[in-house]
C-alpha cells in the first residue's frame, strides 16, 4: 500500500516532471541552427502571423472570460462562499491555463517547422525527432499543466465540487480557440486551394499563391493552439468529474485514494510517455508512422503495467484495474478504426479516390457515404467500453458492499481515465502533423532541392494520418468523458437536493424532458451550421483577394513579382474573430436556458441527447473529412492520372468540402459536448434553487 503522503505528492511531482521535460525538449529543438536565409524568411512570416492572430484572439477571449468571472463571483461566491472567490478564481485559472497551453504548443511548433525542413538535409533521424519532439512539448506541457491545476486547487479547496468551474473556464477558452482557429485555417486553406490548385493550376504551397502563408499560419493556430487548448480542457474536466464520484466512495470506504485516483492515473501516464520516448527511433524505416507507432506501443505497455502497480497499491481492486485497462484498450481500438477509414492503404480512401475519376459530384457522394459509415465502429467501441467499465465497477461494488450503481459509475470513470492515460504520447503525434505540414510548405516555397522535398513529403503524408488518428482519439475520449461528466452532474444533483443518486430518474414521458431531448439533439447541428457558414464567408473573402492579386499584380503568375501575403492573413484573422463569438456563446446560453426554464432533471436529458448527436456528428465530420483529404493525396501520389488530372481536380473539390468539417466544425463539437456538461455541473445548484419547473 502506497503511503498517503507519497500518494498526495505523486501527482504534483509528475506534473512538474512533465513541464521540466517539455522545457528540455524545447531546448533541444531551439539549439538546432538553420543556415538557409530563404527558409528563415518564410518561417518568420508564419511565426509572426501566428503570434499576431493569437494576440488578437486571446484579447477577445480574455474580455469575455473576465465578464463571466465577475458573473460567477456574484452568482456563487459573493453570498454562497462569504465573498471567497472559489468558483470565480477556479474559472479564470482554467481559462488562462487553457490559453497558455495552446500558446506554448504553437510557439514551439512554429520554431520546429523550419528546423524540421532544414534537418532533412542530414537524413531522416533529425527531422523525425525535431517534428515529434515539437509535438510532444505540447503533449507534456498540456498534461503537466492540467495535472498541476487540478491538484493544486483540489488541495487548496479540499473539494472537487468547488473546482468544477476550472473545467468550465478551460472548456470555454478551448471552444473559442478551436472554433476561431478552425475558421481561420480553413478559410485560408479553401481560398488557397480553389484559386491556386483548381483555377491557376499551380502546386500546393506555391510561393506565388497569396494565401499560402495564411494557410501555414492556420495549421498552427487551428491544429496546434486550438488542439492544445482543447485537450487541456479534456483532461481537466474529466479529472474533476471522476474525482466528484471518487469523493463519494472515499466517504463510504474511508480510502482517500478513491478521491485522488484520477490524478494518480494521469501521473502514471506522464511517466509512461517519457519512458516510451526512446522507442521512437529513426533507424531503417520507410514510413515515419512506424517509429511513432513503436513509441505508442511502448508507452501503452508501460502504462498498463504502471496502472496495475497503482491499483493494487491504492484502491486495491483488480476489477477496477480491469475497468482502467478497458479504457486503455479503447484508445487502441479507436486508433485502429480511424486509421482504417483515413489511411491511403485501405478500402474507404481508395474508393473515394477511384470515384473522383467520375467527377466531383461522385467524389462527394462516395466520401459522404464513407463519413456516414465511419460513425458505426467507434460508437460501438465506446458503448462496449462503457458497459464493460460499468460491469467491472459493479463487481467492485459487490466486493465492497457499496451501491452497485455507484460502483458501476466509478468503473466507467476509471475506464475514461485509462483512455486518457496515454494522452501525452498521442498529443505528440497530433503536434507532429502541423509541424511537418509547415515544413513541407517551407521546403516548397524556399525552392529546396527535390530530394529534400521528397523526404519532407513522406513526413507530411504521415502527418495527415497522425492528425486524423488523434482527432479520432480526442473524439472517442470526449464521448466517454461526456458520459462521465453526466454521471458527475447526477451525483452532484443528488447531493445538493438530498436525493439518493440511485433514485435519480430522467423520465422521458414528461413533456419538459422530451423538449430537452430535442433541444440537446438540435444544438450540435445548429452549432455546426454556424461554424461551416463562417468558413464559407471567410473563404469567400480570401478567394476574392487571391483572384484580385493574380489579376492586378503584374508578373505574379510568372514568378516575377511577390504577392501580398499579409492581406490574406488579415482577412482570415478578422473573419475568424468575428464569426467565433456567436456560436461559442450559444453553447453557454442554451444549457442555462434549459436549466432555468425546464429544471435540473431536464438538463440531464439535454446533456445525453446533445452528447449522442454531437458525438455521432463529430465522428462523421472528422473521419469523413480526413478520408477526402487523403483521397486527394493518394491521387497526387500518381494514381488515376496524378496531379493536374480531372480526377485530381474532383478530389480537390471533395477535399475542400471536407476541410471545414474535419478542421473546424468536427473538432469544435467534441469541445461542445464537454463544455455543456461542465457548465451544467457548475450551475446545478442554481438550477435546483431557481428553475421554473
N, C-alpha and C positions, 0 to 999 in steps of 0.2 A: 504494500500500500504506500503510495507516494505521500510524503509529509504535506500537511495542509499548506504550510508556509511556502514550501517549494512549489506546490501546485499554483498558488497565487502569483508567484514570481515568474513562472514558466512563460505565461503569455506576454508580459511586458519584455522579458528577455528576448523572446522570439521576434517581437515587433522591432526592437532596437537592432537586433542582428540583421533583420531584413533591410532596414534602412542603411545600415553600415555597408552591407554587401552591395546594395544598389549604388551607393556612392563610389565604392571600389570599381564597379563595372563602368560607371560614368567616367571615372578617371582613366580606365583602360581605353575607352573609346576616344577621349579627348587627346590623349598623348600621341595618337597616330596622326602624322602630318600629311597633308595633301599638297603635292607640288605640281599643281595644274591650275593656272590662273583662270582659265575659262570655266572649269568645273566650280571653282570657288566663287566666281561671279554669279553663276546660276544658283548655287547653294545659298548665297547671301540674299538673293531676291526671294527665294522660297522661304527662308527663315524670317526675313523681315516682314513678309506678307502674313505669315502665320502669327507672328507676335502682334502685329497691328490688329489682326482680326480678333484674337483672344482679348486684347486690351479693351476693345470696344464691346465685345460680348460680355466680358466679366463685369464691366461697368454697369451694363443693363441688369445683369443678374444680381449684382450687389445691391442696387437700389431696391429691386423687388424683394430681395431677402431681408433687407433691413426693415421694410414696411411690415412684412409678415412677422418678423421677430417682435416688433412692437405690439402687434395684434395678439400674438401668443402670450406676451407678458401680461397684457391687460386681461385676456380671457382666462389664463391659468394661474399665473404667478402672483399677480398683484393682491388677490384676495385668497386664493386657494392655498398658496405657499407662503403667505405672510410677506410678500414682496421679494422673496428669494428667487432669483431668475433660473429656476431649474429647467423648465421647458424652453424658454427663450434662449438661454445660453447654449443648451444642447443643440437647438435648431441651428444657430448661427455657426457653431463649430462644425456640424455636419455639412452645411452649405460651403463653408470656407475650405474645409479639408477636401471635399469632393472636387472643387475647382483647382485646388493645389495639386491634387493627384493628376488631374488632366493636364495641367500646365507643365509639370515636371516630365511627364511622358512625352509631351510634344517637344519640349526643349531638347531632350536627349535625342529624340528621333530626328530632329532637324540637324543635329550635329552628326549623327551616324550615317545619314543618307549619302552625303558626298564622300565620306570615308569608305563606305562600302563600295561605291562605284570605282574609286581610285584603287582600292585594295585588290580589285580583280586583276590588276597588272601582275600581282605576285602569286597567282594561283587561286584556289578555292577556299582554303582554310581561313584566311584572314577575312574575306568578305562575309563568310558564314558567321564567324564569331562576332564581327562588328555589328552585323544586322541583328543577329539573335540577342546579343548582349544588350543592344539598344532597346529591343522589345522587353527584355527581362528586367531592365531598370524600371519600366512602367509596372511590370508584374509585381516585383518585390516591394517597390515603393507603395503601391496600392494596398497590398496585403498587410504590410507592416504598419502603415498609417491607419488603416481601418482598425486593426487589432489594438493599437495603442489608444485610439479614440474611444472605442467601446470599453476597453479595460479601464482606462483612466476615469471615465465618467461613472462607470459602474462602481468602482472602488470609492469614488468621491461621494456619489449619491446613495449607494447602498441598495438600489432597487432598479431593475431593468425597466419597470413601468415609467420611471422618471426620465429615462433617456430615449423613449420612443421617438421624440421629436428630433433626435440626432439622425435617425433614419429618414425622417420627413425632410429635413434640410438637405441631406445628401441626395435623396431622390429628386427633389425639386431642381437642384442645381444640375444634376445629371440629365434630366429631361431637357432643360434649356440647352445644355452643352451638346447633347446628342442630336436634338432636333435642329438647332441652329447650324451645327457643323455639318449635318446631313444635307440641309438645304443648300448650304454654301458649296460643298464638294460636288453635289450632283448637278447644280446649276452650271458650274464651270465645266464639269465633265461632259454633260449633254451638249453644251454650247460648242466645246472643242471638237466633239465627235461629229455633230451634224454638219458643221461648216467645213471642218478640216478633212475628215475621212470621206464623207459622202459627197459634199459639194465640190471641194477643192481637190480631192483625191490625193492628199498628202498624208504621210505616215503619222502614227500616234507620236506625241512628244516632239513634233517637228518645231524647230525654233521660229519658223515663220508664222506659226499659229498664235494670235494674240492671247488666246485663252489658256495656253499651255502652262504658264506659271501659276495662274489661278487654280488650274486643275491639280497641280502638285501641292499647292498650299492646302487645297481641300482634303487631300489624303491625310494631312497632319491634323487639321482642326476637326475633321469628322472621325476618321478611323483611329486616331491616337488620343487626342484630347477628349473627344466625345466618349470613346470607349473606356478610357481611363476613369472618367467621372462615373460612367455607367457601372463598371464593375466594382468601383469603390462603394457605391451605394448598395449594390447587391450584397456584398459581404457584410456591410454594416447592418442593414435592415434584417438580414437573415440571422445574424448573430443575436440581435436583440429579440427577435421573435422566438428563437429557440430557448433563450435564457428565461423569458417570461414563463414558458412551460416548465423549464428546469427548476425554477424557484418553487413552483407548486410541489414538485417531487422532493425538493430539499426540505420543505416544511413537513412533508409526510414522513420521509425516511431519516431525516437528520444528517444526511450525507451532503456536505457543502459542494462536493464535486459535481452534483447534478446542475447546480446553478452556473458553474463556470466551464462545464464540459465543452460547449461550443467554442469557447476561447482556446481551450487546450487542443481541440481538433485542428483549429487554424494554425496553432503553433507547430504541430506535427507536420502540417502541410508546408510550412516555411522551411523547416529543416530538410524535408524530403526534396523540395525544389532545389535547394543549394547543393545537396549531396548528389542529385541527379544530373547536375550541370556538366560534370566531366565526361558523361557518356555521349554528349553532343560533340562528336569528333568528325572532322572533315577528311577522313582517310579513305581513299579509293571508293568514292561514291559518284554516281552519275546523277542521281536525283537528290536535291537538297532536303527533300522530305525524309529521307532515310535516317540521317543523323538526328533530326529533330524528333522523329518517331522513336528512335532509340532512347533519347533523353526522357520522352514522355513515359515509355515503358518502365525505365529505371525508376523514375520518380513515383510512379504508381505502385510498384512493388515495395519501395521503401516506405511509402505511406501506409500500405496495407499492414506491413509488419509493425510499423510505429503505432498504428491505431490499436493493434492487438495488445501491445505492451501498455498503452494508455488506458484502454478499457479495463483490462484485468488488474490494474493498479489504482483505479479511481472509482468507477461506478460498478465494478465487479459483476458484470452480466454478459455472458457470452452471447445472449440473444440480442443485446443492444450492439455488440460488436458486429454481429451478422447484419443488423439493420444498417450500420455505418458502412459496411462492406458493400451492401446493396447500392448505396449512393455512389461509391467509387466506381463500381461496375456500370452503373447507369451512364456515367460520363464517358466511359469507353464505348458503350453501345451507341450513344448519341454521335460520337465521333465517327464511328464506322458507317452509320447510316448517312450522315451528312456527306462523308467522302464519297459514298456510292452515288448520291444524287448530284454531286457537283464536280467530281473528277472527270477529266477527259478520257479516262481509261474505261469507263463503264457505259452501259446502255443509255441512260437518260440524256447525257450530254451529246453522245454520238447521234442519238435520234433527233435532237434539236438541230445539230449541225447539218445532218442529211436533209432535214425538212427545209433548210434555207435555200436549197437548190430550186425550190418551187416558189420562192419569193418571200417577202417579209410577212405577209398575212399568214401563210402556213407556218412560218417560224414562230410567230406569236401564239398561234393555236397550239402547236406542239409544245412550246415552252410552258404555256399556261396549264396544259394537262399534266405535265411533269410537276409543276408547282402544286397543283391540287393533290396529286398522288403522294407527294413528299411529306404531307402532313400526317399520314397514317402511322407509319412505323415509329417516329419519335413520340407521338402521343401514346401509342401502345406501350412503349418503354416507360414513359412517365407513369402511366396507370399501373403497370406491373410493379415498378419501384415503390409507388405509394402503397399498394396493397401488401407487398412483402414487408416493407418497413412497418406498416401498421400491424401485420401479423406477428412479427418478432417483438414489437412493442407490447402486444397483448400477452405474449408468453412471458415477457418481463413482468407484466402485471400479476400473472399467476405466481411467479417466483416470490414477489414481494408483498402481495396482498393488497396492492393499490387498485383503484378503479381501473377496470380493463380498458375502458375507452381512453382514459388519460394515459395509460401505458402505451396504447396504440398510437396516440397522437405524438407522444415523445419519440416513439420509434420512427415515425415519419420525419420528425425534426432532426434526429441524428442521421437519418439517411440523406437529408438535404445537406447537412454539414459534411458528410462523407463526400458527396459530389463536389462540394466547394473546396475540399482539402487540396486538390491539385490545381487550384486556380492560378497560382503563381506561374507554373510552367506553361499553362495554356495562355495566359496573358502575354508571356514572352513570344509565343508563336503568333499571337494576334498582332503585337507590335512589329514583328518581323515583316508582315505583309506590306504595310505602307512604306516602311523604310526601303525595302528593295524595289517597290514601285517607284518611289522617288529616285532611287539610284539608277534605275533603267532610264528614267526621263533625263536625268543629268548626263548620263553617258550618251544618249541620243543627241541632246541639244548641244553638247560640247564637241560633237564631231569625233568621238573616240573611235579607235580602230575597231574593225568588225569583230576581231577575236575577243576583245573585251566586252563588246555589246552582247555577243552570244553567251558569254559566261553569265553576265548580269540578267539576260533574258531567262536563263534557266532558273535563277533565283526568283525572278518576277513571277514566273509560272507557278513555282512552289508557293509564293506569297499569296497568290489568288486562292489557292487551296486552303492555306492556313487561315486566311480571313473568313472563308466560308465555314471551316470547321469550328473556329472559335465563336462565330455567331450562333451556330447550332448549339454549342455547349452553353453559351450565355443564355440562350432562349430556354433550353432544357432546364437549366438551374433556376431560371426565372419562374417556370411553371411550377416546379416543386416549391420554390421559395414563396410564391404567392399563396399556395395552399397552406404552407407553414404559417405565414402571417395571418391568414384567415383563421386558423386554429388559435393563434395567439389573440386575435380580436375576440373570438368567442370566449376564451379563457378570461380575458380582462373584463369583458361584459359581465360574465357570471360573477366575478369577484366584486365588481362595483355595484351590481344590482342585488347581491345576496342570493344568487341562484346557484344550484349545483350545476356545474358545467355539463355534466352528462345529461341534464334535463333541458338544455337549451335546444329548442327545435325551431327550424325555419319552415313554417307551414305554407306550402306553395298553393294552398287553396284560397288564402286570403287575397283580396284584390290588391292591397298595397305591396304584397310580396310579388305578385305577378307583374305589377307595374315596375318594381325594382329590377326584376329579371330582364324585362325588355330594355330598360334604360341601360343596364350593365352590358347587355349584348350589343346594344347600339353604339356605345361610346367608342370602342376601338375603330369602328367603321367611319364615324364622323371625324375622329381624330386623324385617321389615315387620309381622308379626303382633304382635310386642311393641309396636311404635310405634302401630299403629292401635288396638289394645286400650287402650293408655294414653290415647289421645284419648277413646275411648268412656267410660272410667272417669272421667276428669276432667270431661268434658262432662256426665255424669250429675249430678255434684256441682253444677255451675253451673246446670243446668236446674232442679234441685230448689230451689236458692237463689232463682232468679228467680221461680219459681212461688210460693215462700213469701212473698216480698216483695209480689208482686201481690195475694196473698191476705190478708196481715196488715197492710200499711201502708195506713191509710185515705186515700182521695183520690189514691192514686198513679196509677191509670189515668186519672183526670180531670185530672191535671197539677197538682193542688193540694198535693202532697207530693213530697219529694225522696227518691229511692232511696238505699240504702247501696251506693255503687259499690265501696267498699274491700273489702267482703265477697267479691265475685266475683273481685276481683284476688287476694285472699289464697288463695281456693280454687284458682284456676288455678296460682298460684305453687307452692303446696305439692304439688299433684299432679305438676306438671312436674318438680320437683326429685326427687320420689320415683321417678317412672317412667323417668327418663332413664338411671339408673345401670346397671341390669342389661343392657339391650340394648347399651349402649356397651361395657361390659366384655366382653360376649360376643364382640364383634368383635375384641377384643385377644386373648382366650384361645384362640379356635378356630385361627387360623393358627399359634400357638405349639404347640398340641397336635399339629397335623398335622406340623409341622416336627420335633418331638422324637420322635413316635411312628412316623411314616411316612417321614421322611427329606427332605432338601432338594429332590430331584427331584420328589417327590410334592407339595411346596409349589408348584412350578411348575404342576402340573396343577390344584391347588386354586385358584390365582390366576386362571388362564384361565377356569375354569368359573364362578367367582364373578363375574368381570368380565362375562362374557357374560350370565348370568342376571340379574345386578344391573342392567346397562345396559338390557336389554330391559324389565325390571320398572319401572325408574325412568321410562323414556320413556312406558310405559303410564300410570303414575300421574300424572306431571307434566302431560302433554298432555291426557289424558282429564279430569283434574280441572279444568284451565283451560277446557276446552270446556264442561263442565257449568256452570261459573261464568258464562261469557259467554252461554250459552243463557238462563240466568235473567235476565241483564241485558238481553238482547235483548227478552224478554217485558216487562220493566219499562219498556222504551223505548216500549211501546204496541202491540206485535203480539200476536195471539192472546188479546186481552182485557186485556192490561196488568196493572198491579199489582192484587192482590186477587182476580184471576180464578182459576178452578180450574186453568188451565194454569200460572199463576204459582205456586200452592201446590205443584203437582207439580214444577216446576222448582226450587223452594227445597229440596224433599226431595232431588232429584238433586244439587244444589249441596252440600248438607250431607253427602251420601255422598262426593262428590269432594273435599271440603275436606281431610280428613286425608291423602288420597292425594297431593294436589299441594303441600301446605304442610308436611307432617310426614314421612311415610314416603318419598315420592319424592325430595325434596332431600337427605334423610339418606342415601339409597342411593348417590348419587354421591360422598359423603364416604366411605362404607363401602368402595367399590371401590378408592379411593386409599389409605385407611388400611391395609387388609390388605396392600397392596403395599409401603408404606413400613415396616410392621412386619417383613415378611419380609426386606426389604432390610437392615434394621437387625440382624436376628438370624441372617442367613445363616451367619456364621462359627460360631455356636454350634450351628446345625443340622448343619453338617458335622462338628463335633467330638463332639457328644453324642447324635445321633439313634440310636434303637434299630435301625432298619432301614438 
